[in-house]
Every structure is written in structure tokens, then in C-alpha cells.
Amino acid sequence: MWIGWKLIVLAIKAAWGITKILFYLVFFPIVLILLVVGGLIYVALPILIIIGLIGLLCGE
């Protein structure tokens, strides 16, 4: 029973890691590109700056 729970927890952690990678490397850049193409550079640029500052300050 204990091994089953450990495997479930490991699977959830792995799925969360894969989801974070997909969001950071695929989803977020596509959204920013679509905002720029759609003429919403005034929305995309502040988002990019805020995320960049958070990344610099909280970088691991």
C-alpha cells in the first residue's frame, strides 16, 4: 500500500513538472506572439517585463 501511494505522489510531481515546462516553453511564448500579432503590444510588453523581473528576482 505504501509503495502505491509513493508512486501516485511521484506521478503527480512528474506531471506537474511536465506541465510547467509546457507552459513556460510552449504556451506562454505563443500567447505573447499572438498578442503582438493581434496588435496588443501594449499588453504583451508589460507582461513580458513583469515575468522577466520575477524570473530574475526568484531565479533558482
HUGI-V927837 format. One record per residue. N is the residue number from 1. BURIAL is + if it has 16 or more other ideal C-beta (glycine too) atoms within 10 Angstrom, else -. D_LAST is the distance of its C-alpha to the last C-alpha in Angstrom with 1 decimal. Layout:
[[N:BURIAL:D_LAST] [N:BURIAL:D_LAST]]
//
This chain:
[[1:-:34.7] [2:-:31.7] [3:-:30.5] [4:-:31.0] [5:-:28.7] [6:-:26.0] [7:-:26.4] [8:-:26.2] [9:-:23.0] [10:-:21.5] [11:-:22.9] [12:-:21.4] [13:-:17.8] [14:-:18.4] [15:-:19.9] [16:-:17.1] [17:-:14.6] [18:-:17.3] [19:-:17.9] [20:-:14.4] [21:-:14.6] [22:-:18.1] [23:-:17.3] [24:-:14.6] [25:-:16.6] [26:-:20.1] [27:-:21.0] [28:-:19.2] [29:-:20.4] [30:-:23.8] [31:-:24.2] [32:+:23.4] [33:-:25.9] [34:-:28.4] [35:+:28.1] [36:-:28.8] [37:-:31.6] [38:-:33.1] [39:-:33.3] [40:-:30.7] [41:-:28.8] [42:-:28.9] [43:-:26.9] [44:+:24.4] [45:-:23.6] [46:-:22.5] [47:-:20.4] [48:+:18.7] [49:-:18.3] [50:-:16.9] [51:-:14.3] [52:-:13.4] [53:-:13.3] [54:-:11.1] [55:-:8.6] [56:-:9.0] [57:-:9.1] [58:-:6.4] [59:-:3.8] [60:-:0.0]]
//
